[in-house]
Amino acid sequence: ITLYVKSRVGLKLRPKKLPNGRRVRLSGRVYFQGDEMPKRGKIVELQFRNRSGKKARWQTFRTIRTRGKRGRFKTSHKFKFIAYRQRIKFRVKAPTEAGWSYSTSTSRSRLVIVYPRR
């Protein structure tokens, strides 16, 4: 019998509303039970989506590794060329990889509002 278990992935964004040209800080953690975190850390993909409707797709903008035994990660993203107010959703995806006994999982999406500078 093969059993696939999803790990949980958490994501925090700060600030949630910001002007163009500023950075949003993304941090979070991959939660797991039983197994130890791989020595090199777990790969996580940071994704965004800024359109709604049928053509909206999640796009990976950065791939990083977690640090330490607790599975934490931290990075930032700078917004450029925002001409009008936009609602941008972010999420984190923890894909399946060798040495990690969990299947692919994603965090809940989190919303950031970006507006042009005046």
C-alpha positions as CSV (number, residue, x, y, z in Angstrom):
1,I,0.0,0.0,0.0
2,T,1.3,3.5,-0.9
3,L,0.1,6.3,1.3
4,Y,0.5,9.9,0.3
5,V,0.3,12.5,3.0
6,K,0.3,16.3,2.5
7,S,2.4,18.5,4.6
8,R,1.0,21.9,5.7
9,V,2.5,25.1,4.5
10,G,1.9,28.5,6.1
11,L,2.4,31.9,4.7
12,K,2.5,35.5,6.2
13,L,2.7,38.7,4.3
14,R,3.7,42.2,5.6
15,P,2.5,44.8,4.8
16,K,-0.8,43.9,3.2
17,K,-1.2,47.2,1.5
18,L,1.8,49.1,0.0
19,P,2.8,51.6,-2.7
20,N,4.6,50.7,-5.9
21,G,8.4,50.5,-5.4
22,R,8.2,49.0,-1.9
23,R,8.8,45.5,-0.8
24,V,6.4,42.9,0.7
25,R,8.0,40.5,3.2
26,L,7.0,36.8,2.8
27,S,7.7,34.4,5.6
28,G,6.3,31.0,6.6
29,R,6.9,27.5,7.5
30,V,6.5,23.9,6.2
31,Y,4.8,21.8,8.9
32,F,5.4,18.1,9.0
33,Q,5.1,15.2,11.4
34,G,7.4,12.2,12.0
35,D,10.1,12.6,9.4
36,E,13.0,15.0,9.8
37,M,13.5,17.9,7.5
38,P,16.1,17.1,4.8
39,K,19.6,18.4,5.8
40,R,19.7,20.9,2.9
41,G,16.1,22.1,3.6
42,K,12.9,21.7,1.7
43,I,12.4,23.4,-1.6
44,V,9.4,25.8,-1.7
45,E,8.0,27.8,-4.7
46,L,6.6,31.3,-4.1
47,Q,3.8,32.0,-6.5
48,F,1.5,34.9,-7.4
49,R,-1.7,35.6,-9.4
50,N,-2.9,39.1,-10.2
51,R,-5.9,38.4,-12.4
52,S,-9.2,36.8,-11.8
53,G,-11.1,34.7,-14.3
54,K,-10.4,31.8,-16.5
55,K,-7.0,33.0,-17.7
56,A,-5.6,33.5,-14.2
57,R,-2.8,31.1,-13.4
58,W,-0.4,30.7,-10.6
59,Q,3.1,31.8,-11.6
60,T,6.3,30.9,-9.7
61,F,8.5,34.0,-9.2
62,R,11.0,32.5,-6.8
63,T,12.2,29.1,-5.6
64,I,14.0,28.9,-2.2
65,R,15.0,26.4,0.4
66,T,13.8,26.3,4.0
67,R,16.3,26.9,6.8
68,G,16.9,24.8,9.9
69,K,15.0,21.8,11.3
70,R,11.8,23.7,11.7
71,G,11.2,24.3,8.0
72,R,11.1,28.1,8.0
73,F,11.6,30.4,5.1
74,K,11.8,34.2,4.6
75,T,12.2,36.4,1.5
76,S,10.8,39.6,0.0
77,H,9.5,40.9,-3.3
78,K,9.7,44.4,-4.7
79,F,6.9,45.7,-6.9
80,K,7.8,47.7,-10.0
81,F,5.7,49.3,-12.8
82,I,2.3,49.2,-11.1
83,A,0.2,51.7,-13.0
84,Y,-3.1,51.2,-11.2
85,R,-4.3,49.6,-8.0
86,Q,-4.0,45.9,-8.1
87,R,-5.0,43.0,-5.9
88,I,-2.3,40.3,-6.0
89,K,-2.6,36.9,-4.4
90,F,0.4,35.0,-3.2
91,R,0.8,31.4,-2.1
92,V,3.6,28.9,-1.4
93,K,3.9,25.5,-3.0
94,A,5.9,22.7,-1.4
95,P,6.5,20.2,-4.3
96,T,7.3,16.5,-3.9
97,E,11.0,15.8,-4.0
98,A,13.4,12.9,-3.3
99,G,14.1,12.4,0.4
100,W,10.8,14.0,1.4
101,S,7.9,11.6,2.1
102,Y,5.1,14.1,1.5
103,S,3.1,14.9,-1.6
104,T,2.8,18.4,-3.1
105,S,1.0,20.9,-0.9
106,T,0.1,24.5,-1.1
107,S,-0.7,27.3,1.4
108,R,-3.9,29.3,1.5
109,S,-3.7,32.3,-0.8
110,R,-2.9,35.7,0.8
111,L,-3.9,39.0,-0.7
112,V,-1.7,42.2,-1.1
113,I,-3.0,45.5,-2.5
114,V,-0.5,47.5,-4.4
115,Y,-1.2,51.0,-5.6
116,P,0.8,53.5,-7.6
117,R,2.8,56.3,-5.9
118,R,1.2,59.7,-6.0
